[in-house]
Amino acid sequence: MSTYQKTKDAIAALTPEQFRVTQENGTEHPGTGELLDNTLPGIYVDIVSGEPLFASSAKYESGCGWPSFTKVIDKVNVTEIIDHSHGMTRTEVRSSHGGSHLGHVFPDGPQDQGGLRYCINSASLRFVHKDDMANQGYEAYLDQVEDI
């Protein structure tokens, strides 16, 4: 059994916006997410399951209005699903263990970093500062964090 899982308690603790985004496939309004302008060193984990998703070293300003990342920490924690909603074809990104809707991935990211842009809702993430990572069980990911 995985260390990371969706629990009724974790879902019950969500704010209405976090619930709408993660459990009902919602999207926060562009430019409104609390983690959009975060430049602190650390990792971003699923708000529901705690599984590690993105490192601060992969975060960049794409200008799209949502936090953007060039890569995931570990592909095993992210599931990609073809999404045909809203009259377009996109690739939805969900946390593998928690099942949370995170956002979408697009092929228009920085070419020198793999060309991907993970466009992610702040409401689906919890930020863990580098100084707190070991205490919260994320020490294995410290090598993916750099001071920005």
N, CA, C and O atoms as a GROMACS GRO file, in nm:
protein
  592
    1MET      N    1   0.084  -0.119   0.000
    1MET     CA    2   0.000   0.000   0.000
    1MET      C    3   0.088   0.124   0.000
    1MET      O    4   0.190   0.129   0.068
    2SER      N    5   0.049   0.222  -0.074
    2SER     CA    6   0.124   0.346  -0.085
    2SER      C    7   0.117   0.428   0.043
    2SER      O    8   0.020   0.421   0.118
    3THR      N    9   0.222   0.505   0.066
    3THR     CA   10   0.224   0.598   0.179
    3THR      C   11   0.122   0.710   0.155
    3THR      O   12   0.067   0.766   0.249
    4TYR      N   13   0.099   0.741   0.030
    4TYR     CA   14   0.011   0.852  -0.006
    4TYR      C   15  -0.124   0.797  -0.047
    4TYR      O   16  -0.133   0.705  -0.129
    5GLN      N   17  -0.229   0.853   0.011
    5GLN     CA   18  -0.363   0.808  -0.024
    5GLN      C   19  -0.466   0.916   0.005
    5GLN      O   20  -0.443   1.007   0.085
    6LYS      N   21  -0.576   0.904  -0.060
    6LYS     CA   22  -0.688   0.994  -0.038
    6LYS      C   23  -0.765   0.945   0.084
    6LYS      O   24  -0.796   0.826   0.095
    7THR      N   25  -0.795   1.036   0.176
    7THR     CA   26  -0.872   0.996   0.293
    7THR      C   27  -0.993   1.088   0.308
    7THR      O   28  -0.992   1.202   0.261
    8LYS      N   29  -1.095   1.037   0.375
    8LYS     CA   30  -1.214   1.119   0.401
    8LYS      C   31  -1.179   1.240   0.485
    8LYS      O   32  -1.234   1.348   0.464
    9ASP      N   33  -1.087   1.224   0.580
    9ASP     CA   34  -1.046   1.337   0.665
    9ASP      C   35  -0.977   1.445   0.584
    9ASP      O   36  -1.002   1.564   0.604
   10ALA      N   37  -0.890   1.403   0.492
   10ALA     CA   38  -0.819   1.500   0.409
   10ALA      C   39  -0.917   1.577   0.320
   10ALA      O   40  -0.904   1.698   0.303
   11ILE      N   41  -1.014   1.509   0.266
   11ILE     CA   42  -1.114   1.574   0.181
   11ILE      C   43  -1.201   1.667   0.264
   11ILE      O   44  -1.235   1.777   0.220
   12ALA      N   45  -1.238   1.625   0.384
   12ALA     CA   46  -1.322   1.707   0.471
   12ALA      C   47  -1.251   1.836   0.514
   12ALA      O   48  -1.316   1.935   0.544
   13ALA      N   49  -1.118   1.835   0.516
   13ALA     CA   50  -1.039   1.952   0.558
   13ALA      C   51  -1.019   2.054   0.446
   13ALA      O   52  -0.966   2.162   0.471
   14LEU      N   53  -1.059   2.020   0.324
   14LEU     CA   54  -1.040   2.111   0.211
   14LEU      C   55  -1.129   2.234   0.222
   14LEU      O   56  -1.241   2.226   0.273
   15THR      N   57  -1.079   2.346   0.174
   15THR     CA   58  -1.164   2.464   0.161
   15THR      C   59  -1.261   2.438   0.046
   15THR      O   60  -1.239   2.346  -0.034
   16PRO      N   61  -1.369   2.516   0.035
   16PRO     CA   62  -1.461   2.497  -0.079
   16PRO      C   63  -1.389   2.507  -0.214
   16PRO      O   64  -1.420   2.430  -0.306
   17GLU      N   65  -1.295   2.600  -0.228
   17GLU     CA   66  -1.222   2.614  -0.355
   17GLU      C   67  -1.132   2.493  -0.380
   17GLU      O   68  -1.125   2.445  -0.493
   18GLN      N   69  -1.063   2.444  -0.279
   18GLN     CA   70  -0.978   2.326  -0.295
   18GLN      C   71  -1.063   2.205  -0.333
   18GLN      O   72  -1.022   2.125  -0.416
   19PHE      N   73  -1.180   2.191  -0.272
   19PHE     CA   74  -1.269   2.081  -0.305
   19PHE      C   75  -1.316   2.092  -0.450
   19PHE      O   76  -1.314   1.994  -0.524
   20ARG      N   77  -1.359   2.212  -0.489
   20ARG     CA   78  -1.408   2.233  -0.626
   20ARG      C   79  -1.302   2.197  -0.729
   20ARG      O   80  -1.331   2.132  -0.830
   21VAL      N   81  -1.179   2.239  -0.704
   21VAL     CA   82  -1.070   2.213  -0.799
   21VAL      C   83  -1.030   2.066  -0.799
   21VAL      O   84  -1.028   2.002  -0.905
   22THR      N   85  -0.999   2.011  -0.682
   22THR     CA   86  -0.943   1.875  -0.677
   22THR      C   87  -1.045   1.764  -0.696
   22THR      O   88  -1.013   1.660  -0.756
   23GLN      N   89  -1.168   1.784  -0.647
   23GLN     CA   90  -1.267   1.676  -0.650
   23GLN      C   91  -1.371   1.692  -0.761
   23GLN      O   92  -1.435   1.595  -0.801
   24GLU      N   93  -1.387   1.815  -0.810
   24GLU     CA   94  -1.488   1.840  -0.913
   24GLU      C   95  -1.426   1.891  -1.043
   24GLU      O   96  -1.496   1.946  -1.127
   25ASN      N   97  -1.295   1.872  -1.060
   25ASN     CA   98  -1.224   1.910  -1.182
   25ASN      C   99  -1.235   2.058  -1.215
   25ASN      O  100  -1.241   2.096  -1.332
   26GLY      N  101  -1.238   2.141  -1.112
   26GLY     CA  102  -1.249   2.285  -1.132
   26GLY      C  103  -1.118   2.350  -1.172
   26GLY      O  104  -1.012   2.286  -1.172
   27THR      N  105  -1.127   2.478  -1.204
   27THR     CA  106  -1.010   2.558  -1.237
   27THR      C  107  -1.023   2.690  -1.165
   27THR      O  108  -1.126   2.757  -1.174
   28GLU      N  109  -0.919   2.728  -1.091
   28GLU     CA  110  -0.923   2.858  -1.025
   28GLU      C  111  -0.906   2.968  -1.130
   28GLU      O  112  -0.849   2.944  -1.237
   29HIS      N  113  -0.954   3.086  -1.100
   29HIS     CA  114  -0.941   3.198  -1.193
   29HIS      C  115  -0.794   3.233  -1.210
   29HIS      O  116  -0.718   3.231  -1.113
   30PRO      N  117  -0.752   3.264  -1.334
   30PRO     CA  118  -0.612   3.297  -1.357
   30PRO      C  119  -0.567   3.416  -1.273
   30PRO      O  120  -0.641   3.513  -1.254
   31GLY      N  121  -0.445   3.406  -1.223
   31GLY     CA  122  -0.387   3.514  -1.145
   31GLY      C  123  -0.431   3.520  -1.001
   31GLY      O  124  -0.390   3.611  -0.928
   32THR      N  125  -0.514   3.425  -0.955
   32THR     CA  126  -0.568   3.432  -0.819
   32THR      C  127  -0.506   3.331  -0.723
   32THR      O  128  -0.524   3.345  -0.602
   33GLY      N  129  -0.435   3.232  -0.771
   33GLY     CA  130  -0.382   3.127  -0.685
   33GLY      C  131  -0.274   3.177  -0.591
   33GLY      O  132  -0.186   3.253  -0.630
   34GLU      N  133  -0.282   3.134  -0.465
   34GLU     CA  134  -0.188   3.184  -0.364
   34GLU      C  135  -0.044   3.139  -0.388
   34GLU      O  136   0.048   3.201  -0.334
   35LEU      N  137  -0.021   3.035  -0.467
   35LEU     CA  138   0.115   2.989  -0.493
   35LEU      C  139   0.173   3.039  -0.625
   35LEU      O  140   0.286   3.006  -0.659
   36LEU      N  141   0.096   3.116  -0.698
   36LEU     CA  142   0.141   3.164  -0.829
   36LEU      C  143   0.276   3.236  -0.820
   36LEU      O  144   0.366   3.209  -0.900
   37ASP      N  145   0.290   3.327  -0.726
   37ASP     CA  146   0.411   3.408  -0.716
   37ASP      C  147   0.511   3.356  -0.612
   37ASP      O  148   0.607   3.425  -0.579
   38ASN      N  149   0.488   3.236  -0.560
   38ASN     CA  150   0.580   3.181  -0.461
   38ASN      C  151   0.716   3.151  -0.525
   38ASN      O  152   0.723   3.081  -0.625
   39THR      N  153   0.822   3.205  -0.467
   39THR     CA  154   0.957   3.179  -0.517
   39THR      C  155   1.047   3.117  -0.410
   39THR      O  156   1.169   3.113  -0.426
   40LEU      N  157   0.987   3.069  -0.302
   40LEU     CA  158   1.065   3.007  -0.195
   40LEU      C  159   1.111   2.866  -0.236
   40LEU      O  160   1.045   2.802  -0.317
   41PRO      N  161   1.222   2.819  -0.181
   41PRO     CA  162   1.268   2.684  -0.212
   41PRO      C  163   1.185   2.579  -0.138
   41PRO      O  164   1.155   2.595  -0.020
   42GLY      N  165   1.149   2.474  -0.208
   42GLY     CA  166   1.071   2.367  -0.147
   42GLY      C  167   1.005   2.281  -0.251
   42GLY      O  168   1.042   2.283  -0.368
   43ILE      N  169   0.905   2.205  -0.208
   43ILE     CA  170   0.830   2.121  -0.300
   43ILE      C  171   0.681   2.148  -0.286
   43ILE      O  172   0.634   2.200  -0.185
   44TYR      N  173   0.609   2.110  -0.389
   44TYR     CA  174   0.464   2.124  -0.394
   44TYR      C  175   0.407   1.983  -0.392
   44TYR      O  176   0.444   1.898  -0.474
   45VAL      N  177   0.316   1.958  -0.297
   45VAL     CA  178   0.258   1.826  -0.281
   45VAL      C  179   0.107   1.833  -0.300
   45VAL      O  180   0.047   1.940  -0.290
   46ASP      N  181   0.046   1.719  -0.327
   46ASP     CA  182  -0.099   1.711  -0.342
   46ASP      C  183  -0.165   1.751  -0.210
   46ASP      O  184  -0.131   1.697  -0.105
   47ILE      N  185  -0.258   1.844  -0.216
   47ILE     CA  186  -0.328   1.895  -0.097
   47ILE      C  187  -0.407   1.783  -0.028
   47ILE      O  188  -0.432   1.792   0.093
   48VAL      N  189  -0.447   1.680  -0.102
   48VAL     CA  190  -0.526   1.571  -0.045
   48VAL      C  191  -0.438   1.458   0.009
   48VAL      O  192  -0.453   1.418   0.125
   49SER      N  193  -0.348   1.407  -0.073
   49SER     CA  194  -0.272   1.287  -0.036
   49SER      C  195  -0.132   1.316   0.018
   49SER      O  196  -0.074   1.233   0.087
   50GLY      N  197  -0.078   1.434  -0.013
   50GLY     CA  198   0.058   1.467   0.029
   50GLY      C  199   0.166   1.413  -0.062
   50GLY      O  200   0.284   1.431  -0.034
   51GLU      N  201   0.128   1.346  -0.170
   51GLU     CA  202   0.232   1.292  -0.257
   51GLU      C  203   0.309   1.406  -0.324
   51GLU      O  204   0.248   1.504  -0.368
   52PRO      N  205   0.443   1.394  -0.333
   52PRO     CA  206   0.525   1.499  -0.390
   52PRO      C  207   0.504   1.510  -0.542
   52PRO      O  208   0.508   1.410  -0.614
   53LEU      N  209   0.482   1.633  -0.588
   53LEU     CA  210   0.450   1.654  -0.729
   53LEU      C  211   0.553   1.737  -0.803
   53LEU      O  212   0.603   1.695  -0.908
   54PHE      N  213   0.586   1.856  -0.751
   54PHE     CA  214   0.674   1.948  -0.822
   54PHE      C  215   0.775   2.010  -0.726
   54PHE      O  216   0.745   2.031  -0.608
   55ALA      N  217   0.895   2.039  -0.777
   55ALA     CA  218   0.999   2.105  -0.699
   55ALA      C  219   1.010   2.251  -0.741
   55ALA      O  220   0.981   2.286  -0.855
   56SER      N  221   1.052   2.334  -0.647
   56SER     CA  222   1.069   2.476  -0.678
   56SER      C  223   1.170   2.498  -0.792
   56SER      O  224   1.160   2.596  -0.865
   57SER      N  225   1.264   2.407  -0.806
   57SER     CA  226   1.364   2.421  -0.913
   57SER      C  227   1.303   2.405  -1.052
   57SER      O  228   1.364   2.445  -1.151
   58ALA      N  229   1.183   2.346  -1.061
   58ALA     CA  230   1.116   2.328  -1.190
   58ALA      C  231   1.007   2.432  -1.214
   58ALA      O  232   0.941   2.430  -1.318
   59LYS      N  233   0.987   2.524  -1.120
   59LYS     CA  234   0.882   2.627  -1.132
   59LYS      C  235   0.936   2.745  -1.212
   59LYS      O  236   1.052   2.784  -1.197
   60TYR      N  237   0.851   2.800  -1.297
   60TYR     CA  238   0.891   2.918  -1.374
   60TYR      C  239   0.769   3.004  -1.402
   60TYR      O  240   0.655   2.958  -1.391
   61GLU      N  241   0.792   3.128  -1.439
   61GLU     CA  242   0.684   3.221  -1.472
   61GLU      C  243   0.653   3.208  -1.621
   61GLU      O  244   0.731   3.251  -1.706
   62SER      N  245   0.539   3.148  -1.651
   62SER     CA  246   0.500   3.128  -1.790
   62SER      C  247   0.409   3.240  -1.841
   62SER      O  248   0.391   3.255  -1.962
   63GLY      N  249   0.353   3.318  -1.748
   63GLY     CA  250   0.262   3.424  -1.788
   63GLY      C  251   0.120   3.378  -1.811
   63GLY      O  252   0.036   3.456  -1.857
   64CYS      N  253   0.089   3.250  -1.780
   64CYS     CA  254  -0.044   3.197  -1.807
   64CYS      C  255  -0.145   3.225  -1.696
   64CYS      O  256  -0.265   3.209  -1.716
   65GLY      N  257  -0.097   3.266  -1.577
   65GLY     CA  258  -0.188   3.295  -1.466
   65GLY      C  259  -0.201   3.185  -1.364
   65GLY      O  260  -0.274   3.200  -1.266
   66TRP      N  261  -0.131   3.073  -1.384
   66TRP     CA  262  -0.129   2.962  -1.290
   66TRP      C  263   0.016   2.922  -1.265
   66TRP      O  264   0.102   2.947  -1.351
   67PRO      N  265   0.046   2.862  -1.151
   67PRO     CA  266   0.182   2.812  -1.131
   67PRO      C  267   0.219   2.716  -1.244
   67PRO      O  268   0.140   2.629  -1.282
   68SER      N  269   0.340   2.732  -1.296
   68SER     CA  270   0.386   2.648  -1.406
   68SER      C  271   0.516   2.580  -1.370
   68SER      O  272   0.603   2.637  -1.305
   69PHE      N  273   0.528   2.455  -1.414
   69PHE     CA  274   0.645   2.374  -1.385
   69PHE      C  275   0.690   2.304  -1.513
   69PHE      O  276   0.608   2.274  -1.599
   70THR      N  277   0.820   2.279  -1.525
   70THR     CA  278   0.874   2.213  -1.644
   70THR      C  279   0.871   2.061  -1.634
   70THR      O  280   0.875   1.991  -1.735
   71LYS      N  281   0.864   2.009  -1.510
   71LYS     CA  282   0.864   1.863  -1.492
   71LYS      C  283   0.806   1.828  -1.356
   71LYS      O  284   0.795   1.913  -1.267
   72VAL      N  285   0.771   1.702  -1.342
   72VAL     CA  286   0.722   1.650  -1.214
   72VAL      C  287   0.840   1.592  -1.136
   72VAL      O  288   0.943   1.559  -1.195
   73ILE      N  289   0.824   1.580  -1.006
   73ILE     CA  290   0.930   1.521  -0.923
   73ILE      C  291   0.948   1.374  -0.958
   73ILE      O  292   1.061   1.328  -0.977
   74ASP      N  293   0.836   1.300  -0.966
   74ASP     CA  294   0.841   1.157  -0.994
   74ASP      C  295   0.716   1.121  -1.074
   74ASP      O  296   0.604   1.138  -1.025
   75LYS      N  297   0.736   1.073  -1.194
   75LYS     CA  298   0.623   1.041  -1.284
   75LYS      C  299   0.522   0.945  -1.221
   75LYS      O  300   0.405   0.945  -1.260
   76VAL      N  301   0.565   0.863  -1.126
   76VAL     CA  302   0.474   0.767  -1.065
   76VAL      C  303   0.363   0.836  -0.986
   76VAL      O  304   0.258   0.776  -0.961
   77ASN      N  305   0.383   0.962  -0.947
   77ASN     CA  306   0.284   1.034  -0.868
   77ASN      C  307   0.186   1.116  -0.952
   77ASN      O  308   0.099   1.184  -0.898
   78VAL      N  309   0.200   1.109  -1.084
   78VAL     CA  310   0.114   1.189  -1.173
   78VAL      C  311   0.056   1.100  -1.283
   78VAL      O  312   0.126   1.020  -1.345
   79THR      N  313  -0.073   1.117  -1.305
   79THR     CA  314  -0.141   1.046  -1.413
   79THR      C  315  -0.187   1.148  -1.515
   79THR      O  316  -0.242   1.252  -1.479
   80GLU      N  317  -0.164   1.119  -1.642
   80GLU     CA  318  -0.208   1.208  -1.750
   80GLU      C  319  -0.325   1.143  -1.823
   80GLU      O  320  -0.320   1.025  -1.858
   81ILE      N  321  -0.429   1.222  -1.845
   81ILE     CA  322  -0.552   1.173  -1.908
   81ILE      C  323  -0.592   1.269  -2.019
   81ILE      O  324  -0.591   1.391  -2.000
   82ILE      N  325  -0.626   1.216  -2.136
   82ILE     CA  326  -0.673   1.301  -2.245
   82ILE      C  327  -0.808   1.359  -2.206
   82ILE      O  328  -0.899   1.286  -2.164
   83ASP      N  329  -0.821   1.490  -2.220
   83ASP     CA  330  -0.939   1.566  -2.177
   83ASP      C  331  -0.998   1.635  -2.300
   83ASP      O  332  -0.932   1.718  -2.363
   84HIS      N  333  -1.123   1.601  -2.334
   84HIS     CA  334  -1.190   1.660  -2.450
   84HIS      C  335  -1.295   1.763  -2.410
   84HIS      O  336  -1.382   1.797  -2.491
   85SER      N  337  -1.288   1.814  -2.287
   85SER     CA  338  -1.388   1.910  -2.241
   85SER      C  339  -1.365   2.049  -2.301
   85SER      O  340  -1.258   2.078  -2.353
   86HIS      N  341  -1.465   2.131  -2.292
   86HIS     CA  342  -1.459   2.271  -2.336
   86HIS      C  343  -1.422   2.287  -2.483
   86HIS      O  344  -1.361   2.387  -2.522
   87GLY      N  345  -1.458   2.188  -2.565
   87GLY     CA  346  -1.438   2.198  -2.709
   87GLY      C  347  -1.293   2.193  -2.754
   87GLY      O  348  -1.260   2.239  -2.864
   88MET      N  349  -1.206   2.136  -2.671
   88MET     CA  350  -1.065   2.124  -2.709
   88MET      C  351  -1.009   1.993  -2.656
   88MET      O  352  -1.070   1.927  -2.572
   89THR      N  353  -0.892   1.957  -2.706
   89THR     CA  354  -0.824   1.838  -2.658
   89THR      C  355  -0.701   1.882  -2.580
   89THR      O  356  -0.613   1.951  -2.632
   90ARG      N  357  -0.698   1.842  -2.452
   90ARG     CA  358  -0.585   1.876  -2.365
   90ARG      C  359  -0.546   1.751  -2.288
   90ARG      O  360  -0.614   1.649  -2.294
   91THR      N  361  -0.436   1.761  -2.217
   91THR     CA  362  -0.393   1.650  -2.132
   91THR      C  363  -0.408   1.693  -1.987
   91THR      O  364  -0.335   1.779  -1.938
   92GLU      N  365  -0.505   1.631  -1.919
   92GLU     CA  366  -0.528   1.660  -1.778
   92GLU      C  367  -0.421   1.592  -1.694
   92GLU      O  368  -0.372   1.485  -1.729
   93VAL      N  369  -0.385   1.656  -1.583
   93VAL     CA  370  -0.288   1.601  -1.488
   93VAL      C  371  -0.360   1.578  -1.356
   93VAL      O  372  -0.423   1.669  -1.302
   94ARG      N  373  -0.350   1.454  -1.305
   94ARG     CA  374  -0.410   1.418  -1.175
   94ARG      C  375  -0.302   1.353  -1.090
   94ARG      O  376  -0.207   1.293  -1.141
   95SER      N  377  -0.317   1.365  -0.958
   95SER     CA  378  -0.226   1.293  -0.869
   95SER      C  379  -0.264   1.145  -0.876
   95SER      O  380  -0.382   1.110  -0.874
   96SER      N  381  -0.164   1.060  -0.883
   96SER     CA  382  -0.190   0.916  -0.901
   96SER      C  383  -0.257   0.851  -0.782
   96SER      O  384  -0.349   0.771  -0.799
   97HIS      N  385  -0.214   0.884  -0.662
   97HIS     CA  386  -0.265   0.817  -0.543
   97HIS      C  387  -0.388   0.888  -0.486
   97HIS      O  388  -0.484   0.822  -0.445
   98GLY      N  389  -0.386   1.020  -0.483
   98GLY     CA  390  -0.498   1.096  -0.429
   98GLY      C  391  -0.611   1.115  -0.527
   98GLY      O  392  -0.724   1.140  -0.487
   99GLY      N  393  -0.580   1.103  -0.657
   99GLY     CA  394  -0.682   1.122  -0.760
   99GLY      C  395  -0.725   1.266  -0.778
   99GLY      O  396  -0.826   1.292  -0.843
  100SER      N  397  -0.650   1.360  -0.723
  100SER     CA  398  -0.687   1.502  -0.732
  100SER      C  399  -0.663   1.558  -0.871
  100SER      O  400  -0.561   1.530  -0.934
  101HIS      N  401  -0.758   1.637  -0.917
  101HIS     CA  402  -0.736   1.713  -1.040
  101HIS      C  403  -0.636   1.823  -1.007
  101HIS      O  404  -0.657   1.900  -0.913
  102LEU      N  405  -0.528   1.830  -1.084
  102LEU     CA  406  -0.422   1.930  -1.060
  102LEU      C  407  -0.426   2.042  -1.162
  102LEU      O  408  -0.412   2.159  -1.127
  103GLY      N  409  -0.446   2.007  -1.287
  103GLY     CA  410  -0.443   2.105  -1.396
  103GLY      C  411  -0.421   2.032  -1.527
  103GLY      O  412  -0.476   1.924  -1.549
  104HIS      N  413  -0.338   2.091  -1.614
  104HIS     CA  414  -0.311   2.033  -1.746
  104HIS      C  415  -0.163   2.049  -1.780
  104HIS      O  416  -0.094   2.134  -1.724
  105VAL      N  417  -0.116   1.967  -1.874
  105VAL     CA  418   0.020   1.980  -1.924
  105VAL      C  419   0.012   2.012  -2.073
  105VAL      O  420  -0.067   1.954  -2.148
  106PHE      N  421   0.096   2.107  -2.114
  106PHE     CA  422   0.098   2.154  -2.253
  106PHE      C  423   0.240   2.144  -2.309
  106PHE      O  424   0.337   2.149  -2.233
  107PRO      N  425   0.254   2.130  -2.441
  107PRO     CA  426   0.387   2.117  -2.502
  107PRO      C  427   0.450   2.251  -2.539
  107PRO      O  428   0.528   2.259  -2.635
  108ASP      N  429   0.419   2.357  -2.464
  108ASP     CA  430   0.472   2.490  -2.499
  108ASP      C  431   0.562   2.548  -2.390
  108ASP      O  432   0.575   2.670  -2.377
  109GLY      N  433   0.625   2.460  -2.312
  109GLY     CA  434   0.716   2.505  -2.208
  109GLY      C  435   0.854   2.536  -2.264
  109GLY      O  436   0.876   2.526  -2.385
  110PRO      N  437   0.948   2.573  -2.177
  110PRO     CA  438   1.084   2.606  -2.222
  110PRO      C  439   1.149   2.486  -2.293
  110PRO      O  440   1.165   2.379  -2.235
  111GLN      N  441   1.186   2.506  -2.419
  111GLN     CA  442   1.243   2.397  -2.499
  111GLN      C  443   1.372   2.342  -2.440
  111GLN      O  444   1.399   2.222  -2.450
  112ASP      N  445   1.451   2.428  -2.378
  112ASP     CA  446   1.578   2.383  -2.322
  112ASP      C  447   1.560   2.302  -2.192
  112ASP      O  448   1.657   2.250  -2.138
  113GLN      N  449   1.436   2.293  -2.145
  113GLN     CA  450   1.407   2.215  -2.024
  113GLN      C  451   1.305   2.104  -2.050
  113GLN      O  452   1.240   2.057  -1.958
  114GLY      N  453   1.293   2.064  -2.174
  114GLY     CA  454   1.206   1.952  -2.209
  114GLY      C  455   1.080   1.990  -2.283
  114GLY      O  456   1.012   1.903  -2.338
  115GLY      N  457   1.046   2.120  -2.287
  115GLY     CA  458   0.935   2.167  -2.367
  115GLY      C  459   0.796   2.152  -2.306
  115GLY      O  460   0.697   2.178  -2.374
  116LEU      N  461   0.786   2.111  -2.180
  116LEU     CA  462   0.655   2.094  -2.118
  116LEU      C  463   0.622   2.210  -2.023
  116LEU      O  464   0.710   2.270  -1.962
  117ARG      N  465   0.493   2.238  -2.014
  117ARG     CA  466   0.442   2.336  -1.917
  117ARG      C  467   0.329   2.270  -1.840
  117ARG      O  468   0.219   2.253  -1.892
  118TYR      N  469   0.357   2.234  -1.717
  118TYR     CA  470   0.254   2.183  -1.628
  118TYR      C  471   0.186   2.304  -1.567
  118TYR      O  472   0.244   2.374  -1.484
  119CYS      N  473   0.064   2.329  -1.608
  119CYS     CA  474  -0.016   2.445  -1.565
  119CYS      C  475  -0.108   2.394  -1.453
  119CYS      O  476  -0.204   2.322  -1.478
  120ILE      N  477  -0.076   2.435  -1.329
  120ILE     CA  478  -0.133   2.369  -1.212
  120ILE      C  479  -0.209   2.469  -1.123
  120ILE      O  480  -0.162   2.580  -1.100
  121ASN      N  481  -0.324   2.428  -1.075
  121ASN     CA  482  -0.403   2.509  -0.983
  121ASN      C  483  -0.336   2.514  -0.846
  121ASN      O  484  -0.301   2.410  -0.790
  122SER      N  485  -0.318   2.634  -0.791
  122SER     CA  486  -0.266   2.648  -0.654
  122SER      C  487  -0.353   2.573  -0.554
  122SER      O  488  -0.302   2.516  -0.458
  123ALA      N  489  -0.484   2.572  -0.578
  123ALA     CA  490  -0.578   2.509  -0.484
  123ALA      C  491  -0.557   2.359  -0.471
  123ALA      O  492  -0.607   2.298  -0.376
  124SER      N  493  -0.484   2.298  -0.563
  124SER     CA  494  -0.460   2.153  -0.556
  124SER      C  495  -0.328   2.121  -0.486
  124SER      O  496  -0.293   2.004  -0.467
  125LEU      N  497  -0.254   2.226  -0.449
  125LEU     CA  498  -0.119   2.207  -0.395
  125LEU      C  499  -0.104   2.257  -0.252
  125LEU      O  500  -0.174   2.347  -0.206
  126ARG      N  501  -0.010   2.194  -0.182
  126ARG     CA  502   0.038   2.245  -0.054
  126ARG      C  503   0.188   2.261  -0.069
  126ARG      O  504   0.256   2.170  -0.115
  127PHE      N  505   0.241   2.377  -0.031
  127PHE     CA  506   0.384   2.403  -0.042
  127PHE      C  507   0.453   2.361   0.086
  127PHE      O  508   0.407   2.393   0.196
  128VAL      N  509   0.564   2.290   0.072
  128VAL     CA  510   0.647   2.250   0.186
  128VAL      C  511   0.783   2.317   0.168
  128VAL      O  512   0.857   2.284   0.076
  129HIS      N  513   0.815   2.410   0.257
  129HIS     CA  514   0.941   2.482   0.249
  129HIS      C  515   1.058   2.385   0.269
  129HIS      O  516   1.048   2.287   0.343
  130LYS      N  517   1.167   2.416   0.202
  130LYS     CA  518   1.288   2.335   0.211
  130LYS      C  519   1.326   2.305   0.356
  130LYS      O  520   1.366   2.193   0.388
  131ASP      N  521   1.314   2.403   0.444
  131ASP     CA  522   1.352   2.387   0.585
  131ASP      C  523   1.261   2.288   0.660
  131ASP      O  524   1.299   2.238   0.765
  132ASP      N  525   1.144   2.261   0.606
  132ASP     CA  526   1.047   2.171   0.671
  132ASP      C  527   1.038   2.034   0.605
  132ASP      O  528   0.969   1.945   0.656
  133MET      N  529   1.106   2.016   0.493
  133MET     CA  530   1.092   1.893   0.416
  133MET      C  531   1.131   1.768   0.494
  133MET      O  532   1.058   1.669   0.492
  134ALA      N  533   1.244   1.771   0.562
  134ALA     CA  534   1.288   1.652   0.637
  134ALA      C  535   1.190   1.618   0.748
  134ALA      O  536   1.157   1.501   0.768
  135ASN      N  537   1.142   1.719   0.821
  135ASN     CA  538   1.048   1.695   0.931
  135ASN      C  539   0.915   1.638   0.881
  135ASN      O  540   0.846   1.569   0.956
  136GLN      N  541   0.879   1.668   0.756
  136GLN     CA  542   0.752   1.621   0.703
  136GLN      C  543   0.767   1.495   0.616
  136GLN      O  544   0.671   1.452   0.552
  137GLY      N  545   0.888   1.436   0.615
  137GLY     CA  546   0.908   1.310   0.545
  137GLY      C  547   0.946   1.322   0.398
  137GLY      O  548   0.935   1.225   0.324
  138TYR      N  549   0.989   1.440   0.356
  138TYR     CA  550   1.023   1.461   0.215
  138TYR      C  551   1.173   1.478   0.193
  138TYR      O  552   1.214   1.535   0.092
  139GLU      N  553   1.257   1.429   0.285
  139GLU     CA  554   1.401   1.450   0.273
  139GLU      C  555   1.460   1.388   0.147
  139GLU      O  556   1.563   1.436   0.098
  140ALA      N  557   1.398   1.286   0.092
  140ALA     CA  558   1.447   1.222  -0.030
  140ALA      C  559   1.443   1.317  -0.150
  140ALA      O  560   1.507   1.290  -0.252
  141TYR      N  561   1.370   1.425  -0.138
  141TYR     CA  562   1.354   1.518  -0.251
  141TYR      C  563   1.434   1.646  -0.235
  141TYR      O  564   1.424   1.735  -0.319
  142LEU      N  565   1.513   1.656  -0.130
  142LEU     CA  566   1.592   1.777  -0.107
  142LEU      C  567   1.688   1.808  -0.222
  142LEU      O  568   1.717   1.924  -0.248
  143ASP      N  569   1.737   1.705  -0.291
  143ASP     CA  570   1.829   1.728  -0.403
  143ASP      C  571   1.760   1.792  -0.524
  143ASP      O  572   1.828   1.838  -0.615
  144GLN      N  573   1.628   1.795  -0.525
  144GLN     CA  574   1.555   1.858  -0.636
  144GLN      C  575   1.516   2.003  -0.605
  144GLN      O  576   1.450   2.068  -0.686
  145VAL      N  577   1.557   2.051  -0.489
  145VAL     CA  578   1.521   2.186  -0.447
  145VAL      C  579   1.646   2.272  -0.450
  145VAL      O  580   1.752   2.233  -0.403
  146GLU      N  581   1.630   2.390  -0.506
  146GLU     CA  582   1.741   2.485  -0.504
  146GLU      C  583   1.688   2.620  -0.461
  146GLU      O  584   1.571   2.651  -0.482
  147ASP      N  585   1.773   2.699  -0.401
  147ASP     CA  586   1.733   2.833  -0.365
  147ASP      C  587   1.712   2.913  -0.492
  147ASP      O  588   1.793   2.908  -0.584
  148ILE      N  589   1.602   2.987  -0.496
  148ILE     CA  590   1.569   3.065  -0.616
  148ILE      C  591   1.602   3.210  -0.589
  148ILE      O  592   1.582   3.295  -0.676
   0.00000   0.00000   0.00000
